[in-house]
Amino acid sequence: MHQRIPAIIILALLIIGAGCTGTAPETASRTTDYPDLKTPETSLELKEYVDTSAIWALENGREEAIAAFGDPSGPFVTDDIYVYALDYSGIALALPFQPEMVGEDFMPLLDASGKPYTEVEIKLAEGGGGYILYHYPYPAGDQPQKLKISYVRPVDDTYWIGAGVYTRDDLLITPKLRAFVDDAKAYALKNGRDVAIAAFNNEEGDFIDGDLYIFAYEYDGTVLAWPYRPDMIGVNRLNATDPFGSHHIQTFMERAKSGGGMVDYYSVNPFTNMTDLKISYLTDVDGTWMLGCGQYIEPGQIVLRT
């Protein structure tokens, strides 16, 4: 006749046996490994900041990502740079410094220049990502609107994210770009309009340097110089728009007549065949025509802050 082992002894043996396996019981919580984000100083570093954040979001899931992006003291806020998130209808999902705006529809909003920035951001995200220049409240004090360049990209098919650097015109218009335009104007004033336009249209001439080239327009919108598009010489483009609907040629005229300056718009980069953000510097020549030159943000390393 076998002796019955008490149930409590069996339970004790099972517990001891479990401990001898060396396997620790699972814990319900885990420590999240956040990316080590550094303050971006250039356009390329800004893109990397957003790409890194998107990869982390994909690995950790939407709910955890939205919570982390919306935390003003969290890992996705670096100095005055922060990740924001919206869905594809324009509803804000994460705004660390404007939590009261979460759930609001940003689609109808315009910046100080009248740009429908959320609409443009969504189109960029749907296309895989891109840069946008606009004005947005600064996350301090009374939050006055300041010039900001952001990079946006999709996380998945339900939402997208972006992050931006507050910047200035004098940084986006690089010394090389400014000098290139100023030299072209000086050449035109010294040698006359016809000689200058011929030089600007010469693909082997001095007014093409890498991705920089001089273009010129009559103030009625007629193309005078465009070295990579000789078929456009003499064409009136006053009502032309960029791929996102901006009447950038009209803005060229306004800016040049008012003393010159910067215009941002989107254009097909002839070196990449991609639609990229372009920053152009415009100047009047003699009151009858204007010239300018632009620089693509992608894939360069334009310094955005000092």
C-alpha positions in Angstrom: 0.0 0.0 0.0 1.5 3.3 -1.1 1.8 6.2 1.3 -0.1 9.3 0.1 2.1 12.4 -0.1 0.4 15.5 1.4 -0.7 18.0 -1.3 1.3 20.8 0.4 4.6 18.9 0.0 3.8 18.4 -3.7 3.2 22.1 -4.1 6.5 22.9 -2.4 8.4 20.5 -4.7 6.8 22.1 -7.8 7.9 25.6 -6.6 11.4 24.4 -5.9 11.6 22.7 -9.3 10.5 25.8 -11.1 13.2 27.8 -9.3 15.8 25.2 -10.4 15.1 25.8 -14.0 16.7 29.2 -13.9 13.8 30.8 -15.7 12.6 34.0 -14.1 8.8 34.7 -14.2 7.8 37.3 -16.8 7.1 40.7 -15.6 4.1 42.7 -16.9 6.1 45.8 -17.6 9.1 46.5 -19.7 11.5 49.4 -20.1 11.3 51.2 -23.4 14.5 51.9 -25.2 14.1 55.3 -26.7 16.3 56.6 -29.5 19.2 59.0 -28.6 18.1 62.0 -30.5 20.4 65.0 -30.9 19.5 68.5 -31.9 19.6 68.7 -35.7 21.5 71.6 -37.2 21.2 70.8 -40.9 18.4 69.7 -43.2 19.8 66.2 -43.5 20.0 65.9 -39.7 16.4 67.0 -39.4 15.3 64.3 -41.8 17.3 61.7 -39.8 15.6 62.9 -36.6 12.2 62.2 -38.0 13.2 59.0 -39.7 14.6 57.6 -36.4 11.4 58.6 -34.6 9.2 56.9 -37.2 11.2 53.7 -37.0 10.8 53.7 -33.2 7.1 54.3 -33.6 6.7 51.3 -35.9 8.6 49.1 -33.5 6.6 50.1 -30.4 3.1 50.6 -31.8 0.8 53.6 -32.4 -0.6 54.0 -28.8 2.8 54.1 -27.1 4.2 56.3 -29.8 1.4 58.9 -29.6 1.8 59.0 -25.8 5.6 59.5 -26.1 5.3 62.1 -28.9 2.8 64.1 -26.8 5.0 64.3 -23.7 6.6 67.8 -23.4 9.2 66.3 -21.1 9.6 63.1 -23.1 12.4 61.7 -25.3 11.1 63.2 -28.5 11.6 66.8 -27.4 15.1 68.2 -27.8 15.5 71.8 -27.0 12.8 73.6 -29.1 12.5 70.7 -31.5 9.7 68.2 -31.0 7.9 65.4 -32.9 4.2 66.0 -33.7 1.7 63.6 -35.1 -1.5 63.9 -37.2 -3.7 61.6 -39.2 -4.3 61.9 -42.9 -7.5 63.9 -42.4 -5.6 66.6 -40.5 -6.6 65.7 -37.0 -3.9 66.4 -34.4 -2.8 63.3 -32.4 0.3 64.6 -30.6 1.4 68.2 -29.9 3.6 68.3 -26.8 3.4 72.1 -26.4 -0.2 72.5 -27.5 -2.1 69.6 -25.8 -5.3 71.6 -26.0 -5.2 71.3 -29.8 -5.1 67.5 -29.8 -8.2 66.3 -31.6 -8.5 69.5 -33.6 -8.7 69.6 -37.4 -5.6 71.4 -38.7 -6.6 71.1 -42.4 -8.3 74.6 -42.6 -5.4 76.4 -40.9 -3.2 78.8 -42.8 0.1 80.2 -41.6 1.0 84.0 -41.6 1.7 83.9 -45.3 -1.6 82.2 -46.2 0.0 78.7 -46.8 -2.3 75.7 -46.0 0.6 74.0 -44.3 -1.2 70.9 -43.0 -2.6 70.2 -46.5 0.9 70.4 -48.0 2.3 68.2 -45.2 -0.3 65.5 -45.8 0.5 65.4 -49.5 4.2 65.2 -48.7 3.6 62.3 -46.2 1.4 60.5 -48.7 4.2 60.8 -51.2 6.8 59.3 -48.8 8.0 62.4 -47.1 9.5 65.8 -47.7 10.4 69.3 -46.4 8.0 72.2 -45.8 8.8 75.9 -44.9 6.1 77.8 -43.1 5.4 80.0 -40.0 4.3 78.4 -36.8 4.0 79.4 -33.1 7.2 79.1 -31.1 6.9 76.8 -28.0 7.7 79.5 -25.5 6.2 82.6 -24.1 3.2 83.9 -26.0 4.1 81.6 -29.0 4.6 84.2 -31.8 4.7 82.7 -35.2 8.3 82.1 -36.5 9.7 80.7 -39.7 10.1 77.0 -39.4 11.3 74.2 -41.7 9.9 70.7 -41.0 10.4 67.3 -42.4 7.4 65.0 -42.5 6.9 61.4 -43.3 4.4 58.5 -42.8 4.6 56.1 -39.9 1.9 53.8 -41.4 -1.3 54.2 -43.3 -3.1 55.7 -40.3 -0.9 58.6 -39.3 2.3 60.6 -40.0 4.8 62.6 -38.0 7.0 65.6 -38.5 9.6 67.7 -36.6 10.9 71.2 -37.4 13.7 73.6 -36.8 12.9 77.3 -36.3 15.2 79.1 -38.8 15.8 82.4 -40.6 15.9 83.7 -44.2 19.6 84.6 -43.9 20.4 80.9 -43.1 18.3 79.4 -45.9 19.8 81.9 -48.4 23.3 80.6 -48.2 26.3 83.0 -48.8 27.1 81.1 -52.0 23.5 81.4 -53.3 23.4 85.2 -52.5 26.8 85.8 -54.1 25.8 83.9 -57.2 22.7 86.0 -57.7 24.5 89.3 -56.9 27.2 88.5 -59.4 24.7 87.8 -62.1 22.9 91.1 -61.5 26.3 93.0 -61.6 27.1 91.2 -64.9 23.7 92.2 -66.3 24.1 95.8 -65.3 27.6 96.0 -66.7 27.1 94.1 -70.0 23.4 94.8 -70.8 20.3 92.7 -71.0 20.9 90.8 -74.2 24.5 89.8 -73.4 23.5 88.7 -69.9 20.5 86.7 -71.0 22.6 84.8 -73.6 25.2 84.1 -70.8 22.5 82.9 -68.4 21.1 80.5 -71.0 24.5 79.0 -71.8 24.7 75.5 -70.3 28.5 75.7 -70.5 28.8 79.2 -69.2 29.8 80.8 -65.9 26.2 81.1 -64.5 25.8 77.3 -63.9 27.5 75.9 -60.9 26.5 72.4 -59.9 22.7 72.6 -59.0 22.8 76.4 -59.1 21.7 78.2 -62.3 20.4 81.7 -63.1 16.8 82.1 -64.4 15.3 85.4 -65.5 11.8 86.8 -66.2 10.1 89.8 -67.7 7.8 91.4 -65.1 4.8 90.2 -67.2 5.9 86.6 -66.5 7.7 85.9 -69.8 10.7 83.6 -69.4 14.0 85.1 -70.5 16.5 82.6 -69.2 16.1 79.0 -68.1 19.2 77.0 -69.2 17.7 73.6 -68.7 14.4 74.4 -70.4 15.2 76.2 -73.7 11.7 75.2 -74.8 10.3 77.6 -72.2 12.1 80.8 -73.4 9.5 83.3 -74.5 6.7 81.5 -72.7 4.5 83.4 -70.3 4.3 81.6 -66.9 2.7 84.3 -64.8 -0.2 82.0 -63.8 1.9 78.9 -63.4 1.7 77.0 -60.2 4.0 74.6 -58.4 2.8 71.0 -57.8 1.0 72.1 -54.6 -0.9 75.0 -56.2 1.3 77.9 -55.2 1.6 80.8 -57.7 5.3 81.0 -57.2 6.0 83.0 -60.4 3.7 85.8 -59.2 5.5 85.7 -55.9 8.8 86.0 -57.7 7.6 89.3 -59.3 6.3 90.7 -56.0 9.5 89.8 -54.1 11.8 91.2 -56.7 9.9 94.5 -57.1 9.9 95.0 -53.3 13.7 94.9 -53.0 14.4 91.2 -53.5 14.4 88.2 -51.1 13.4 84.6 -50.6 10.6 82.5 -52.2 10.0 78.9 -51.3 8.1 76.5 -53.6 8.2 73.0 -55.0 9.9 72.0 -58.2 11.1 68.9 -60.0 14.8 68.6 -59.3 16.5 68.0 -62.6 19.3 66.1 -60.9 17.0 63.7 -59.0 13.7 63.9 -60.9 12.0 64.2 -57.6 9.6 67.0 -56.5 11.6 68.8 -53.8 11.4 72.0 -51.8 13.3 74.8 -53.4 14.5 78.1 -51.9 15.1 80.8 -54.4 16.7 84.2 -54.0 15.2 86.9 -56.3 16.4 90.4 -57.3 15.3 93.2 -59.6 17.8 94.1 -62.3 16.9 97.5 -63.7 13.2 97.9 -63.0 12.2 96.1 -66.2 13.2 92.5 -65.5 14.3 90.2 -62.7 16.6 87.3 -62.1 17.1 84.6 -59.4 18.5 81.3 -58.5 17.3 78.5 -56.3 18.7 75.7 -54.1 17.0 72.4 -53.3 16.8 71.4 -49.7 17.0 67.7 -50.5 19.5 66.1 -50.3 21.8 68.9 -49.3 23.1 69.9 -45.9 21.8 73.4 -45.5 22.5 74.8 -42.0 19.2 75.6 -40.4 20.3 77.2 -37.1 23.4 78.7 -35.5 
